[in-house]
Amino acid sequence: MSNKKQHEFCDEYKIYSALHENINEGIVYIYNEKLKKISGKRNLACIIYKNEGKNRRVYCELLYADEYYINRYDIPKKNNFDGNKIFINEWFRIQLSELKMHNTYVLEINLLKGLHYILARLFFYPLKHPQIIVRTGSLLSLISIVLGIISLLPILWDIGKILIAGIISLLGLIFGGHYIFFFFYRTFAYEWDKTGMRGLSNS
């Protein structure tokens, strides 16, 4: 099942361990004919496993497992391209509710786009990366952003006070000018009416 607008693909996948060079990386290899279009690209994806009413998810770089990659794996030749496969390290398997090796699970693959991609690139992916140095660096960056915003609060507060004072002054001028206009209008109109009435009575 797929939703082209949301770039979601939901299918059954047989679980395999990642190759040695990927056991501590934020990379997942996938084999699925429906996703062949991602071949040769470094895609940011969200993998979701629904278990007992809860959505377990990980953010990773999703690469396509081509013939060269699969042939490096210890899979009987006749089963190399039989069914969907996902090559995923232990870190991500645990995050997805401890998926068991060589078992088959229904997984939802979301190819991220737009705002979700930006948020995942900046926060979700690095904060849940297998390497602790990446998670630490991302956490420090997030703390720096929060501290930067806090340091701007006094300036923003002063600007806010100036804007509020300006708005109040503008409203005062509008209502005050409105009152003065009608005061003089009614005064001169009344005097004109009296003068006009005298002119009529003298005639």
N, C-alpha and C positions, 0 to 999 in steps of 0.2 A: 504494500500500500504506500502511495507517495502523494505528497502535496507539493506541487511544483512551486506554488507561491511562497510557501514557507521553507522549501528545500528540505523536506522531511522524508525519510525512507525508513519504513518499518519492516523488518524481515527476520527470519530465523538465521542464527549464525552459530557455527561450531567454534568453540573456544580453543585457541592454541596459544602457547607461550610466545612472547616476543623473542627474537634472536638475541644473542649475547650483547651485541652492540646497542640494543635498544632497551635493555632491562632497567636502565636508570634514566631514560629519556621520556619526554612528554609526547612520544610518537606512537601512533597505533596504525598498523597496516591492515587493510581490509580487502577482501576479494568478494565482489558482487557485480555481476554484469550490469545491473542498473546504475552502478556508480562508476562505471568505466570512464565517464567523462572527466573524473578528477585525476586521471592518470597523468603524471608529469607535473602536477601542481602540488603546492604545499597549502592544504586547506585547514582552516580552523573549524573544528566541529564540536558539537555537544552530543555525547552518547548517553542515552537514557535507558535504564532497565527498570521496569515497573514490577515491584515485588511487594506483595501483601498490602496493596493499596498505596504504597509509597513510591515516589519517583527517585531513584538513585541516578545521579548524573556525574559525568566527568567531562572536562574540557581538554582537548588534545589536538595535536597536529595529526590530520588524517591523510595517510598516503595510500596509494593503490598498490596492492600486492601483485606485481606482474609475474610473468613466467619465471624470470630469473630469481626473484625472491622466493617464490614457492618451491622451486627446484632445490634451493639451498636447505629447505626444511625437510625433516625426516618424515615425509608422507609417502605412502606407497604410490608409485607412479600412476596407477589406474585411478586413484582417488584425488590426484592433484587438483583437478578443476571440477570436482563433483560437489556441488553445493556451495553455499556462502561460508566464508571463513573470516575470522578476525584474529589477528596476532597481537596480543595485548599483554603488557607486563603485569607483574604481581601487584604493584601499587594500584593500578587502575582496576584490576580484578577485585581487590578488596574494597575499593571505594564503591564498586557496583554490586555490593552485597555478596562478596566472596564467590565469584563465579568459578565453577569447577572446570578443570581442564578436560577437554574432549567432550564436554557436554554441550547440548544445543540450547540456546536461549533466544527469546524474541527481544531484539534490541532496536531502539529507535535512533537513527542517525540524523542529526540536524546539521546541515552545512550553513554556517552562520553568515549572515549578511547584515548590512546597515548598522543600527545602533547596538544590536545584540553582539555583533562582531567587535565593535569598538570596546564595549564593556568587557567582553571576554578577553580581548587582547591585552587590555590594561589591568584587569583585576582577576576575573574568574580563572583564567588559564594559569597565570604565574602563581597565584595564591594556592593552587592545588597541584603544583608541579611536583614530580617525583624527587627532584633534587632540592635539598634543604637550602642550599645557597640561593636558589632562585626564589623560593618561598620567603626567605629572610629579606632579600633585596626588595621584593615586591611589598612586603609588610612595611619596611622602612620607608619606601616611597609613598605608601598610603599614609603613614604617620606624618611624613613631611608635608603632604598636601593638606591634611587636617590642621596641622600647626600653622601653615601658611594662611589658611582661611581664617583661623582664630586671630592671627596677628593683624588681619585686615578688618576685623570687626570694629575696633575703635574708629578707624577712618570711615568705614561705612556708616557707623552710628552718627559721626559728625556730619557726614554728607546727608544722612537721613534727616537730622535735626534742621539743617539748612533748608532742605527741600520742604519739610513740614512748615517751617517758619515762612518760607516764600509762598507756599500755598495758602496759609492763613492770611498773610498780608494781601495776597491777590484777591482772596474772597472778601476781605475787609474793604478793599478799594472798590470791588464790584458792587457790594451791597451798600457801602457808604455813598458811592457815586450815584447809585440808583435812588437812594433816599433823597440826596441833595437835589438831584434832577427833578424828582416829583415835587419836592418842597417848593423850589423856585417856580416850577411849572404851575402848581396850584396857586401860588401867591400872585404871580403875574396874570394868570388867567382870571383870578378873582377880581383883581384891580381892573382889568380890562372889562370884565362883566359889569362892574359898578360904573365905570366911565361910560360904557355903552348904554346902560340903563338911564344915566343922567341925561345923556344926549337925547334919548327918546322922550324923556319926561319934559325937557325944555322945548322940544319941538311941538 
